Amino acid sequence: MIIMNLHEAIDGKEYTIKKIVTDDEELNAFLFSLGCYEGEPITVVSHLNGGCVVSIKDGRYNIDNELARAILI
C-alpha cells in the first residue's frame, strides 16, 4: 500500500484518509469538525497555487499546502 499526502493526490480521485500528522490539537479539532479524520473518504477537487480544494462528506473546503501535506492518504 502506497501512502502519500493530500498535496500529491490526483484531482477527482477519491482517497481514504490514513492519518493526520500534526501536533496541533486545535487544528485536529478543526479538521474533525469538517469531517476530516482517519478512515473518512476525501477527494481533491482541484489544486491551486497556495493549496487545494477538497471535498469531504457534503462540503468543499480550500486548504493550504502545509495542511495538505499533513493529511496522509
Distance bins in CASP14 RR format, pairs under 12 A and 6 or more apart:
PFRMAT RR
TARGET T0000
AUTHOR 0000-0000-0000
RMODE 2
METHOD distances of the structure
MODEL  1
1 15 0 0 0 0 0 1 0 0 0 0 0
1 16 0 0 0 0 0 1 0 0 0 0 0
1 18 0 0 0 0 1 0 0 0 0 0 0
1 72 0 0 0 0 0 1 0 0 0 0 0
1 73 0 0 0 0 0 1 0 0 0 0 0
2 8 0 0 0 0 1 0 0 0 0 0 0
2 9 0 0 0 0 0 1 0 0 0 0 0
2 15 0 0 0 0 0 1 0 0 0 0 0
2 18 0 0 0 0 0 1 0 0 0 0 0
2 72 0 0 0 0 0 1 0 0 0 0 0
2 73 0 0 0 0 1 0 0 0 0 0 0
3 9 0 0 0 0 0 1 0 0 0 0 0
3 15 0 0 0 0 0 1 0 0 0 0 0
3 16 0 0 0 0 0 1 0 0 0 0 0
3 17 0 0 0 0 0 1 0 0 0 0 0
3 18 1 0 1 0 0 0 0 0 0 0 0
3 19 1 0 0 1 0 0 0 0 0 0 0
3 21 0 0 0 0 0 1 0 0 0 0 0
3 71 0 0 0 0 0 1 0 0 0 0 0
3 72 1 0 1 0 0 0 0 0 0 0 0
3 73 1 0 0 1 0 0 0 0 0 0 0
4 10 0 0 0 0 1 0 0 0 0 0 0
4 13 0 0 0 0 0 1 0 0 0 0 0
4 15 0 0 0 0 1 0 0 0 0 0 0
4 17 0 0 0 0 0 1 0 0 0 0 0
4 18 0 0 0 0 1 0 0 0 0 0 0
4 19 0 0 0 0 0 1 0 0 0 0 0
4 44 0 0 0 0 0 1 0 0 0 0 0
4 68 0 0 0 0 0 1 0 0 0 0 0
4 69 0 0 0 0 1 0 0 0 0 0 0
4 71 0 0 0 0 0 1 0 0 0 0 0
4 72 1 0 0 1 0 0 0 0 0 0 0
4 73 1 0 0 1 0 0 0 0 0 0 0
5 15 0 0 0 0 0 1 0 0 0 0 0
5 17 0 0 0 0 0 1 0 0 0 0 0
5 18 0 0 0 0 1 0 0 0 0 0 0
5 19 0 0 0 0 1 0 0 0 0 0 0
5 20 0 0 0 0 0 1 0 0 0 0 0
5 21 0 0 0 0 1 0 0 0 0 0 0
5 22 0 0 0 0 0 1 0 0 0 0 0
5 42 0 0 0 0 0 1 0 0 0 0 0
5 44 0 0 0 0 0 1 0 0 0 0 0
5 51 0 0 0 0 0 1 0 0 0 0 0
5 52 0 0 0 0 0 1 0 0 0 0 0
5 63 0 0 0 0 0 1 0 0 0 0 0
5 65 0 0 0 0 1 0 0 0 0 0 0
5 66 0 0 0 0 0 1 0 0 0 0 0
5 67 0 0 0 0 1 0 0 0 0 0 0
5 68 1 0 0 1 0 0 0 0 0 0 0
5 69 1 0 1 0 0 0 0 0 0 0 0
5 70 1 0 0 1 0 0 0 0 0 0 0
5 71 1 0 0 1 0 0 0 0 0 0 0
5 72 1 0 1 0 0 0 0 0 0 0 0
5 73 1 0 0 1 0 0 0 0 0 0 0
6 13 0 0 0 0 0 1 0 0 0 0 0
6 15 1 0 0 1 0 0 0 0 0 0 0
6 16 0 0 0 0 0 1 0 0 0 0 0
6 17 0 0 0 0 1 0 0 0 0 0 0
6 18 0 0 0 0 0 1 0 0 0 0 0
6 19 0 0 0 0 0 1 0 0 0 0 0
6 20 0 0 0 0 1 0 0 0 0 0 0
6 21 0 0 0 0 0 1 0 0 0 0 0
6 31 0 0 0 0 0 1 0 0 0 0 0
6 36 0 0 0 0 1 0 0 0 0 0 0
6 42 1 0 0 1 0 0 0 0 0 0 0
6 43 0 0 0 0 0 1 0 0 0 0 0
6 44 1 0 0 1 0 0 0 0 0 0 0
6 45 0 0 0 0 0 1 0 0 0 0 0
6 47 0 0 0 0 1 0 0 0 0 0 0
6 51 0 0 0 0 1 0 0 0 0 0 0
6 52 1 0 0 1 0 0 0 0 0 0 0
6 53 0 0 0 0 0 1 0 0 0 0 0
6 54 1 0 0 1 0 0 0 0 0 0 0
6 55 0 0 0 0 0 1 0 0 0 0 0
6 56 0 0 0 0 0 1 0 0 0 0 0
6 61 0 0 0 0 0 1 0 0 0 0 0
6 63 1 0 0 1 0 0 0 0 0 0 0
6 64 0 0 0 0 0 1 0 0 0 0 0
6 65 0 0 0 0 1 0 0 0 0 0 0
6 66 0 0 0 0 0 1 0 0 0 0 0
6 67 0 0 0 0 1 0 0 0 0 0 0
6 68 1 0 1 0 0 0 0 0 0 0 0
6 69 1 0 0 1 0 0 0 0 0 0 0
6 70 0 0 0 0 1 0 0 0 0 0 0
6 71 1 0 1 0 0 0 0 0 0 0 0
6 72 1 0 0 1 0 0 0 0 0 0 0
6 73 1 0 1 0 0 0 0 0 0 0 0
7 15 0 0 0 0 0 1 0 0 0 0 0
7 44 0 0 0 0 1 0 0 0 0 0 0
7 47 0 0 0 0 1 0 0 0 0 0 0
7 48 0 0 0 0 0 1 0 0 0 0 0
7 50 0 0 0 0 0 1 0 0 0 0 0
7 51 1 0 0 1 0 0 0 0 0 0 0
7 52 1 0 0 1 0 0 0 0 0 0 0
7 54 0 0 0 0 0 1 0 0 0 0 0
7 63 0 0 0 0 1 0 0 0 0 0 0
7 64 0 0 0 0 1 0 0 0 0 0 0
7 65 1 0 1 0 0 0 0 0 0 0 0
7 66 0 0 0 0 1 0 0 0 0 0 0
7 67 0 0 0 0 1 0 0 0 0 0 0
7 68 1 0 1 0 0 0 0 0 0 0 0
7 69 1 0 1 0 0 0 0 0 0 0 0
7 70 0 0 0 0 1 0 0 0 0 0 0
7 71 0 0 0 0 1 0 0 0 0 0 0
7 72 0 0 0 0 0 1 0 0 0 0 0
7 73 0 0 0 0 1 0 0 0 0 0 0
8 15 0 0 0 0 0 1 0 0 0 0 0
8 44 0 0 0 0 1 0 0 0 0 0 0
8 47 0 0 0 0 1 0 0 0 0 0 0
8 52 0 0 0 0 0 1 0 0 0 0 0
8 65 0 0 0 0 0 1 0 0 0 0 0
8 68 0 0 0 0 1 0 0 0 0 0 0
8 69 0 0 0 0 1 0 0 0 0 0 0
8 71 0 0 0 0 0 1 0 0 0 0 0
8 72 0 0 0 0 1 0 0 0 0 0 0
8 73 0 0 0 0 1 0 0 0 0 0 0
9 15 1 0 1 0 0 0 0 0 0 0 0
9 16 0 0 0 0 0 1 0 0 0 0 0
9 17 0 0 0 0 0 1 0 0 0 0 0
9 42 0 0 0 0 1 0 0 0 0 0 0
9 43 0 0 0 0 1 0 0 0 0 0 0
9 44 1 0 1 0 0 0 0 0 0 0 0
9 45 0 0 0 0 0 1 0 0 0 0 0
9 46 0 0 0 0 0 1 0 0 0 0 0
9 47 0 0 0 0 1 0 0 0 0 0 0
9 51 0 0 0 0 0 1 0 0 0 0 0
9 52 1 0 0 1 0 0 0 0 0 0 0
9 53 0 0 0 0 0 1 0 0 0 0 0
9 54 0 0 0 0 1 0 0 0 0 0 0
9 55 0 0 0 0 0 1 0 0 0 0 0
9 63 0 0 0 0 0 1 0 0 0 0 0
9 68 0 0 0 0 1 0 0 0 0 0 0
9 69 0 0 0 0 0 1 0 0 0 0 0
9 71 0 0 0 0 1 0 0 0 0 0 0
9 72 0 0 0 0 0 1 0 0 0 0 0
9 73 1 0 0 1 0 0 0 0 0 0 0
10 43 0 0 0 0 1 0 0 0 0 0 0
10 44 1 0 0 1 0 0 0 0 0 0 0
10 45 0 0 0 0 0 1 0 0 0 0 0
10 46 0 0 0 0 0 1 0 0 0 0 0
10 47 0 0 0 0 1 0 0 0 0 0 0
10 52 0 0 0 0 0 1 0 0 0 0 0
10 73 0 0 0 0 0 1 0 0 0 0 0
11 43 0 0 0 0 1 0 0 0 0 0 0
11 44 1 0 1 0 0 0 0 0 0 0 0
11 45 1 0 0 1 0 0 0 0 0 0 0
11 46 1 0 1 0 0 0 0 0 0 0 0
11 47 1 0 0 1 0 0 0 0 0 0 0
11 48 0 0 0 0 0 1 0 0 0 0 0
11 52 0 0 0 0 1 0 0 0 0 0 0
11 53 0 0 0 0 1 0 0 0 0 0 0
11 54 0 0 0 0 0 1 0 0 0 0 0
11 55 0 0 0 0 0 1 0 0 0 0 0
12 41 0 0 0 0 0 1 0 0 0 0 0
12 42 0 0 0 0 0 1 0 0 0 0 0
12 43 1 0 1 0 0 0 0 0 0 0 0
12 44 1 0 0 1 0 0 0 0 0 0 0
12 45 1 0 0 1 0 0 0 0 0 0 0
12 46 0 0 0 0 1 0 0 0 0 0 0
12 47 0 0 0 0 0 1 0 0 0 0 0
12 52 0 0 0 0 0 1 0 0 0 0 0
12 53 0 0 0 0 0 1 0 0 0 0 0
12 54 0 0 0 0 0 1 0 0 0 0 0
12 55 0 0 0 0 1 0 0 0 0 0 0
13 41 0 0 0 0 0 1 0 0 0 0 0
13 42 0 0 0 0 0 1 0 0 0 0 0
13 43 1 0 0 1 0 0 0 0 0 0 0
13 44 1 0 0 1 0 0 0 0 0 0 0
13 45 0 0 0 0 0 1 0 0 0 0 0
13 46 0 0 0 0 0 1 0 0 0 0 0
13 54 0 0 0 0 0 1 0 0 0 0 0
13 55 0 0 0 0 0 1 0 0 0 0 0
13 73 0 0 0 0 1 0 0 0 0 0 0
14 39 0 0 0 0 0 1 0 0 0 0 0
14 40 0 0 0 0 0 1 0 0 0 0 0
14 41 1 0 1 0 0 0 0 0 0 0 0
14 42 1 0 0 1 0 0 0 0 0 0 0
14 43 1 0 1 0 0 0 0 0 0 0 0
14 44 0 0 0 0 1 0 0 0 0 0 0
14 45 0 0 0 0 0 1 0 0 0 0 0
14 54 0 0 0 0 0 1 0 0 0 0 0
14 55 0 0 0 0 1 0 0 0 0 0 0
14 56 0 0 0 0 0 1 0 0 0 0 0
14 73 0 0 0 0 1 0 0 0 0 0 0
15 36 0 0 0 0 0 1 0 0 0 0 0
15 39 0 0 0 0 1 0 0 0 0 0 0
15 40 0 0 0 0 1 0 0 0 0 0 0
15 41 1 0 0 1 0 0 0 0 0 0 0
15 42 1 0 1 0 0 0 0 0 0 0 0
15 43 1 0 0 1 0 0 0 0 0 0 0
15 44 1 0 0 1 0 0 0 0 0 0 0
15 54 0 0 0 0 1 0 0 0 0 0 0
15 55 0 0 0 0 0 1 0 0 0 0 0
15 56 0 0 0 0 0 1 0 0 0 0 0
15 68 0 0 0 0 0 1 0 0 0 0 0
15 71 0 0 0 0 1 0 0 0 0 0 0
15 72 0 0 0 0 1 0 0 0 0 0 0
15 73 1 1 0 0 0 0 0 0 0 0 0
16 36 0 0 0 0 0 1 0 0 0 0 0
16 37 0 0 0 0 0 1 0 0 0 0 0
16 38 0 0 0 0 1 0 0 0 0 0 0
16 39 1 0 1 0 0 0 0 0 0 0 0
16 40 1 0 0 1 0 0 0 0 0 0 0
16 41 1 0 1 0 0 0 0 0 0 0 0
16 42 1 0 0 1 0 0 0 0 0 0 0
16 43 0 0 0 0 0 1 0 0 0 0 0
16 56 0 0 0 0 0 1 0 0 0 0 0
16 71 0 0 0 0 0 1 0 0 0 0 0
16 72 0 0 0 0 0 1 0 0 0 0 0
16 73 1 0 0 1 0 0 0 0 0 0 0
17 31 0 0 0 0 1 0 0 0 0 0 0
17 32 0 0 0 0 0 1 0 0 0 0 0
17 34 0 0 0 0 0 1 0 0 0 0 0
17 35 0 0 0 0 1 0 0 0 0 0 0
17 36 1 0 0 1 0 0 0 0 0 0 0
17 37 1 0 0 1 0 0 0 0 0 0 0
17 38 1 0 1 0 0 0 0 0 0 0 0
17 39 1 0 1 0 0 0 0 0 0 0 0
17 40 1 0 1 0 0 0 0 0 0 0 0
17 41 1 0 0 1 0 0 0 0 0 0 0
17 42 1 0 1 0 0 0 0 0 0 0 0
17 43 0 0 0 0 0 1 0 0 0 0 0
17 44 0 0 0 0 0 1 0 0 0 0 0
17 54 0 0 0 0 0 1 0 0 0 0 0
17 56 0 0 0 0 1 0 0 0 0 0 0
17 57 0 0 0 0 0 1 0 0 0 0 0
17 68 0 0 0 0 0 1 0 0 0 0 0
17 70 0 0 0 0 0 1 0 0 0 0 0
17 71 1 0 0 1 0 0 0 0 0 0 0
17 72 1 0 0 1 0 0 0 0 0 0 0
17 73 1 0 0 1 0 0 0 0 0 0 0
18 37 0 0 0 0 0 1 0 0 0 0 0
18 38 1 0 0 1 0 0 0 0 0 0 0
18 39 1 0 0 1 0 0 0 0 0 0 0
18 40 0 0 0 0 0 1 0 0 0 0 0
18 41 0 0 0 0 0 1 0 0 0 0 0
18 42 0 0 0 0 0 1 0 0 0 0 0
18 70 0 0 0 0 0 1 0 0 0 0 0
18 71 0 0 0 0 1 0 0 0 0 0 0
18 72 1 0 1 0 0 0 0 0 0 0 0
18 73 1 0 1 0 0 0 0 0 0 0 0
19 28 0 0 0 0 0 1 0 0 0 0 0
19 31 0 0 0 0 0 1 0 0 0 0 0
19 36 0 0 0 0 0 1 0 0 0 0 0
19 37 0 0 0 0 1 0 0 0 0 0 0
19 38 1 0 0 1 0 0 0 0 0 0 0
19 39 0 0 0 0 1 0 0 0 0 0 0
19 40 0 0 0 0 0 1 0 0 0 0 0
19 70 0 0 0 0 1 0 0 0 0 0 0
19 71 0 0 0 0 1 0 0 0 0 0 0
19 72 1 0 1 0 0 0 0 0 0 0 0
19 73 0 0 0 0 1 0 0 0 0 0 0
20 27 0 0 0 0 1 0 0 0 0 0 0
20 28 1 0 0 1 0 0 0 0 0 0 0
20 29 0 0 0 0 0 1 0 0 0 0 0
20 30 0 0 0 0 0 1 0 0 0 0 0
20 31 1 0 0 1 0 0 0 0 0 0 0
20 32 0 0 0 0 1 0 0 0 0 0 0
20 34 0 0 0 0 0 1 0 0 0 0 0
20 35 0 0 0 0 0 1 0 0 0 0 0
20 36 1 0 0 1 0 0 0 0 0 0 0
20 37 1 0 0 1 0 0 0 0 0 0 0
20 38 1 0 0 1 0 0 0 0 0 0 0
20 39 0 0 0 0 0 1 0 0 0 0 0
20 40 0 0 0 0 0 1 0 0 0 0 0
20 42 0 0 0 0 0 1 0 0 0 0 0
20 63 0 0 0 0 0 1 0 0 0 0 0
20 67 0 0 0 0 1 0 0 0 0 0 0
20 68 0 0 0 0 0 1 0 0 0 0 0
20 69 0 0 0 0 0 1 0 0 0 0 0
20 70 1 0 0 1 0 0 0 0 0 0 0
20 71 1 0 1 0 0 0 0 0 0 0 0
20 72 1 0 0 1 0 0 0 0 0 0 0
20 73 0 0 0 0 0 1 0 0 0 0 0
21 27 0 0 0 0 0 1 0 0 0 0 0
21 28 0 0 0 0 0 1 0 0 0 0 0
21 31 0 0 0 0 0 1 0 0 0 0 0
21 38 0 0 0 0 0 1 0 0 0 0 0
21 66 0 0 0 0 0 1 0 0 0 0 0
21 67 0 0 0 0 0 1 0 0 0 0 0
21 68 0 0 0 0 0 1 0 0 0 0 0
21 69 0 0 0 0 1 0 0 0 0 0 0
21 70 1 0 1 0 0 0 0 0 0 0 0
21 71 1 0 0 1 0 0 0 0 0 0 0
21 72 1 0 0 1 0 0 0 0 0 0 0
21 73 0 0 0 0 0 1 0 0 0 0 0
22 28 1 0 0 1 0 0 0 0 0 0 0
22 29 0 0 0 0 0 1 0 0 0 0 0
22 30 0 0 0 0 0 1 0 0 0 0 0
22 31 0 0 0 0 1 0 0 0 0 0 0
22 32 0 0 0 0 0 1 0 0 0 0 0
22 36 0 0 0 0 0 1 0 0 0 0 0
22 66 0 0 0 0 1 0 0 0 0 0 0
22 67 0 0 0 0 1 0 0 0 0 0 0
22 68 0 0 0 0 0 1 0 0 0 0 0
22 69 0 0 0 0 0 1 0 0 0 0 0
22 70 1 0 1 0 0 0 0 0 0 0 0
22 71 0 0 0 0 1 0 0 0 0 0 0
22 72 0 0 0 0 0 1 0 0 0 0 0
23 70 0 0 0 0 1 0 0 0 0 0 0
24 30 0 0 0 0 1 0 0 0 0 0 0
24 31 0 0 0 0 1 0 0 0 0 0 0
24 66 0 0 0 0 0 1 0 0 0 0 0
24 67 0 0 0 0 0 1 0 0 0 0 0
24 70 0 0 0 0 1 0 0 0 0 0 0
25 31 0 0 0 0 0 1 0 0 0 0 0
25 32 0 0 0 0 0 1 0 0 0 0 0
26 32 0 0 0 0 0 1 0 0 0 0 0
26 33 0 0 0 0 0 1 0 0 0 0 0
27 33 0 0 0 0 0 1 0 0 0 0 0
27 34 0 0 0 0 0 1 0 0 0 0 0
27 36 0 0 0 0 0 1 0 0 0 0 0
27 63 0 0 0 0 0 1 0 0 0 0 0
27 64 0 0 0 0 0 1 0 0 0 0 0
27 66 0 0 0 0 0 1 0 0 0 0 0
27 67 1 0 0 1 0 0 0 0 0 0 0
27 70 0 0 0 0 1 0 0 0 0 0 0
27 71 0 0 0 0 0 1 0 0 0 0 0
28 34 0 0 0 0 0 1 0 0 0 0 0
28 35 0 0 0 0 0 1 0 0 0 0 0
28 36 0 0 0 0 1 0 0 0 0 0 0
28 37 0 0 0 0 1 0 0 0 0 0 0
28 38 0 0 0 0 0 1 0 0 0 0 0
28 67 0 0 0 0 0 1 0 0 0 0 0
28 70 0 0 0 0 1 0 0 0 0 0 0
28 71 0 0 0 0 0 1 0 0 0 0 0
29 35 0 0 0 0 0 1 0 0 0 0 0
29 36 0 0 0 0 0 1 0 0 0 0 0
29 37 0 0 0 0 0 1 0 0 0 0 0
30 36 0 0 0 0 1 0 0 0 0 0 0
30 37 0 0 0 0 0 1 0 0 0 0 0
30 61 0 0 0 0 0 1 0 0 0 0 0
30 63 0 0 0 0 0 1 0 0 0 0 0
30 67 0 0 0 0 1 0 0 0 0 0 0
30 70 0 0 0 0 0 1 0 0 0 0 0
31 37 1 0 0 1 0 0 0 0 0 0 0
31 38 0 0 0 0 0 1 0 0 0 0 0
31 40 0 0 0 0 1 0 0 0 0 0 0
31 42 0 0 0 0 0 1 0 0 0 0 0
31 54 0 0 0 0 0 1 0 0 0 0 0
31 56 0 0 0 0 1 0 0 0 0 0 0
31 61 0 0 0 0 1 0 0 0 0 0 0
31 63 0 0 0 0 1 0 0 0 0 0 0
31 67 0 0 0 0 1 0 0 0 0 0 0
31 68 0 0 0 0 0 1 0 0 0 0 0
31 70 0 0 0 0 1 0 0 0 0 0 0
31 71 1 0 0 1 0 0 0 0 0 0 0
32 38 0 0 0 0 0 1 0 0 0 0 0
32 40 0 0 0 0 1 0 0 0 0 0 0
32 56 0 0 0 0 0 1 0 0 0 0 0
33 56 0 0 0 0 0 1 0 0 0 0 0
33 57 0 0 0 0 0 1 0 0 0 0 0
33 61 0 0 0 0 0 1 0 0 0 0 0
34 40 0 0 0 0 1 0 0 0 0 0 0
34 42 0 0 0 0 1 0 0 0 0 0 0
34 54 0 0 0 0 1 0 0 0 0 0 0
34 55 0 0 0 0 0 1 0 0 0 0 0
34 56 1 0 1 0 0 0 0 0 0 0 0
34 57 0 0 0 0 1 0 0 0 0 0 0
34 58 0 0 0 0 0 1 0 0 0 0 0
34 59 0 0 0 0 1 0 0 0 0 0 0
34 60 0 0 0 0 0 1 0 0 0 0 0
34 61 1 0 0 1 0 0 0 0 0 0 0
34 62 0 0 0 0 0 1 0 0 0 0 0
34 63 0 0 0 0 1 0 0 0 0 0 0
34 67 0 0 0 0 0 1 0 0 0 0 0
34 71 0 0 0 0 0 1 0 0 0 0 0
35 41 0 0 0 0 0 1 0 0 0 0 0
35 42 0 0 0 0 1 0 0 0 0 0 0
35 54 0 0 0 0 0 1 0 0 0 0 0
35 55 0 0 0 0 0 1 0 0 0 0 0
35 56 1 0 1 0 0 0 0 0 0 0 0
35 57 1 0 1 0 0 0 0 0 0 0 0
35 58 0 0 0 0 0 1 0 0 0 0 0
35 59 0 0 0 0 1 0 0 0 0 0 0
35 61 0 0 0 0 1 0 0 0 0 0 0
35 71 0 0 0 0 0 1 0 0 0 0 0
36 42 1 0 0 1 0 0 0 0 0 0 0
36 43 0 0 0 0 0 1 0 0 0 0 0
36 54 1 0 0 1 0 0 0 0 0 0 0
36 55 0 0 0 0 0 1 0 0 0 0 0
36 56 1 0 1 0 0 0 0 0 0 0 0
36 57 0 0 0 0 1 0 0 0 0 0 0
36 59 0 0 0 0 0 1 0 0 0 0 0
36 61 0 0 0 0 1 0 0 0 0 0 0
36 63 0 0 0 0 1 0 0 0 0 0 0
36 67 0 0 0 0 1 0 0 0 0 0 0
36 68 0 0 0 0 0 1 0 0 0 0 0
36 70 0 0 0 0 0 1 0 0 0 0 0
36 71 1 0 0 1 0 0 0 0 0 0 0
36 72 0 0 0 0 0 1 0 0 0 0 0
36 73 0 0 0 0 0 1 0 0 0 0 0
37 56 0 0 0 0 1 0 0 0 0 0 0
37 57 0 0 0 0 0 1 0 0 0 0 0
37 71 0 0 0 0 1 0 0 0 0 0 0
38 71 0 0 0 0 1 0 0 0 0 0 0
38 72 0 0 0 0 1 0 0 0 0 0 0
38 73 0 0 0 0 0 1 0 0 0 0 0
39 56 0 0 0 0 0 1 0 0 0 0 0
39 71 0 0 0 0 0 1 0 0 0 0 0
39 72 0 0 0 0 0 1 0 0 0 0 0
39 73 0 0 0 0 1 0 0 0 0 0 0
40 54 0 0 0 0 0 1 0 0 0 0 0
40 55 0 0 0 0 0 1 0 0 0 0 0
40 56 1 0 0 1 0 0 0 0 0 0 0
40 57 1 0 0 1 0 0 0 0 0 0 0
40 71 0 0 0 0 0 1 0 0 0 0 0
40 73 0 0 0 0 0 1 0 0 0 0 0
41 54 0 0 0 0 0 1 0 0 0 0 0
41 55 0 0 0 0 1 0 0 0 0 0 0
41 56 1 0 0 1 0 0 0 0 0 0 0
41 57 0 0 0 0 1 0 0 0 0 0 0
41 58 0 0 0 0 0 1 0 0 0 0 0
41 73 0 0 0 0 1 0 0 0 0 0 0
42 52 0 0 0 0 0 1 0 0 0 0 0
42 53 0 0 0 0 0 1 0 0 0 0 0
42 54 1 0 1 0 0 0 0 0 0 0 0
42 55 1 0 0 1 0 0 0 0 0 0 0
42 56 1 0 1 0 0 0 0 0 0 0 0
42 57 0 0 0 0 1 0 0 0 0 0 0
42 59 0 0 0 0 0 1 0 0 0 0 0
42 60 0 0 0 0 0 1 0 0 0 0 0
42 61 0 0 0 0 1 0 0 0 0 0 0
42 63 0 0 0 0 0 1 0 0 0 0 0
42 68 0 0 0 0 0 1 0 0 0 0 0
42 71 1 0 0 1 0 0 0 0 0 0 0
42 72 0 0 0 0 0 1 0 0 0 0 0
42 73 1 0 0 1 0 0 0 0 0 0 0
43 52 0 0 0 0 0 1 0 0 0 0 0
43 53 0 0 0 0 1 0 0 0 0 0 0
43 54 1 0 0 1 0 0 0 0 0 0 0
43 55 1 0 1 0 0 0 0 0 0 0 0
43 56 0 0 0 0 1 0 0 0 0 0 0
43 57 0 0 0 0 0 1 0 0 0 0 0
43 58 0 0 0 0 0 1 0 0 0 0 0
43 59 0 0 0 0 0 1 0 0 0 0 0
43 60 0 0 0 0 1 0 0 0 0 0 0
43 61 0 0 0 0 0 1 0 0 0 0 0
43 73 0 0 0 0 0 1 0 0 0 0 0
44 51 0 0 0 0 1 0 0 0 0 0 0
44 52 1 0 1 0 0 0 0 0 0 0 0
44 53 1 0 0 1 0 0 0 0 0 0 0
44 54 1 0 1 0 0 0 0 0 0 0 0
44 55 1 0 0 1 0 0 0 0 0 0 0
44 56 0 0 0 0 0 1 0 0 0 0 0
44 60 0 0 0 0 0 1 0 0 0 0 0
44 61 0 0 0 0 0 1 0 0 0 0 0
44 62 0 0 0 0 0 1 0 0 0 0 0
44 63 0 0 0 0 1 0 0 0 0 0 0
44 68 0 0 0 0 1 0 0 0 0 0 0
44 71 0 0 0 0 0 1 0 0 0 0 0
44 73 0 0 0 0 1 0 0 0 0 0 0
45 51 0 0 0 0 0 1 0 0 0 0 0
45 52 1 0 0 1 0 0 0 0 0 0 0
45 53 1 0 1 0 0 0 0 0 0 0 0
45 54 1 0 0 1 0 0 0 0 0 0 0
45 55 1 0 1 0 0 0 0 0 0 0 0
45 56 0 0 0 0 0 1 0 0 0 0 0
45 59 0 0 0 0 0 1 0 0 0 0 0
45 60 1 0 0 1 0 0 0 0 0 0 0
45 61 0 0 0 0 1 0 0 0 0 0 0
45 62 0 0 0 0 1 0 0 0 0 0 0
45 63 0 0 0 0 0 1 0 0 0 0 0
46 52 1 0 0 1 0 0 0 0 0 0 0
46 53 1 0 1 0 0 0 0 0 0 0 0
46 54 0 0 0 0 1 0 0 0 0 0 0
46 55 0 0 0 0 0 1 0 0 0 0 0
46 60 0 0 0 0 1 0 0 0 0 0 0
46 62 0 0 0 0 1 0 0 0 0 0 0
46 63 0 0 0 0 0 1 0 0 0 0 0
47 53 0 0 0 0 1 0 0 0 0 0 0
47 54 0 0 0 0 0 1 0 0 0 0 0
47 62 0 0 0 0 0 1 0 0 0 0 0
47 63 0 0 0 0 0 1 0 0 0 0 0
47 64 0 0 0 0 0 1 0 0 0 0 0
47 65 0 0 0 0 1 0 0 0 0 0 0
47 68 0 0 0 0 1 0 0 0 0 0 0
48 54 0 0 0 0 0 1 0 0 0 0 0
48 61 0 0 0 0 0 1 0 0 0 0 0
48 62 1 0 0 1 0 0 0 0 0 0 0
48 63 0 0 0 0 1 0 0 0 0 0 0
48 64 0 0 0 0 1 0 0 0 0 0 0
48 65 0 0 0 0 1 0 0 0 0 0 0
48 68 0 0 0 0 0 1 0 0 0 0 0
49 62 0 0 0 0 0 1 0 0 0 0 0
49 64 0 0 0 0 0 1 0 0 0 0 0
49 65 0 0 0 0 1 0 0 0 0 0 0
50 62 0 0 0 0 1 0 0 0 0 0 0
50 63 0 0 0 0 1 0 0 0 0 0 0
50 64 1 0 1 0 0 0 0 0 0 0 0
50 65 1 0 1 0 0 0 0 0 0 0 0
50 66 0 0 0 0 1 0 0 0 0 0 0
50 67 0 0 0 0 0 1 0 0 0 0 0
50 68 0 0 0 0 1 0 0 0 0 0 0
50 69 0 0 0 0 0 1 0 0 0 0 0
51 61 0 0 0 0 0 1 0 0 0 0 0
51 62 1 0 0 1 0 0 0 0 0 0 0
51 63 1 0 0 1 0 0 0 0 0 0 0
51 64 1 0 1 0 0 0 0 0 0 0 0
51 65 1 0 1 0 0 0 0 0 0 0 0
51 66 0 0 0 0 1 0 0 0 0 0 0
51 67 0 0 0 0 1 0 0 0 0 0 0
51 68 1 0 1 0 0 0 0 0 0 0 0
51 69 0 0 0 0 1 0 0 0 0 0 0
51 71 0 0 0 0 0 1 0 0 0 0 0
52 60 0 0 0 0 0 1 0 0 0 0 0
52 61 0 0 0 0 1 0 0 0 0 0 0
52 62 1 0 0 1 0 0 0 0 0 0 0
52 63 1 0 0 1 0 0 0 0 0 0 0
52 64 0 0 0 0 1 0 0 0 0 0 0
52 65 1 0 0 1 0 0 0 0 0 0 0
52 66 0 0 0 0 0 1 0 0 0 0 0
52 67 0 0 0 0 1 0 0 0 0 0 0
52 68 1 0 1 0 0 0 0 0 0 0 0
52 69 0 0 0 0 0 1 0 0 0 0 0
52 71 0 0 0 0 0 1 0 0 0 0 0
53 59 0 0 0 0 0 1 0 0 0 0 0
53 60 1 0 1 0 0 0 0 0 0 0 0
53 61 1 0 0 1 0 0 0 0 0 0 0
53 62 1 0 1 0 0 0 0 0 0 0 0
53 63 1 0 0 1 0 0 0 0 0 0 0
53 64 0 0 0 0 0 1 0 0 0 0 0
53 68 0 0 0 0 0 1 0 0 0 0 0
54 60 1 0 0 1 0 0 0 0 0 0 0
54 61 1 0 1 0 0 0 0 0 0 0 0
54 62 0 0 0 0 1 0 0 0 0 0 0
54 63 1 0 0 1 0 0 0 0 0 0 0
54 64 0 0 0 0 0 1 0 0 0 0 0
54 67 0 0 0 0 1 0 0 0 0 0 0
54 68 1 0 0 1 0 0 0 0 0 0 0
54 71 0 0 0 0 1 0 0 0 0 0 0
54 73 0 0 0 0 0 1 0 0 0 0 0
55 61 0 0 0 0 1 0 0 0 0 0 0
55 62 0 0 0 0 0 1 0 0 0 0 0
55 63 0 0 0 0 0 1 0 0 0 0 0
56 62 0 0 0 0 0 1 0 0 0 0 0
56 63 0 0 0 0 1 0 0 0 0 0 0
56 71 0 0 0 0 0 1 0 0 0 0 0
61 67 0 0 0 0 1 0 0 0 0 0 0
61 68 0 0 0 0 0 1 0 0 0 0 0
61 71 0 0 0 0 0 1 0 0 0 0 0
62 68 0 0 0 0 0 1 0 0 0 0 0
63 69 0 0 0 0 0 1 0 0 0 0 0
63 70 0 0 0 0 1 0 0 0 0 0 0
63 71 1 0 0 1 0 0 0 0 0 0 0
64 70 0 0 0 0 0 1 0 0 0 0 0
64 71 0 0 0 0 0 1 0 0 0 0 0
65 71 0 0 0 0 0 1 0 0 0 0 0
END
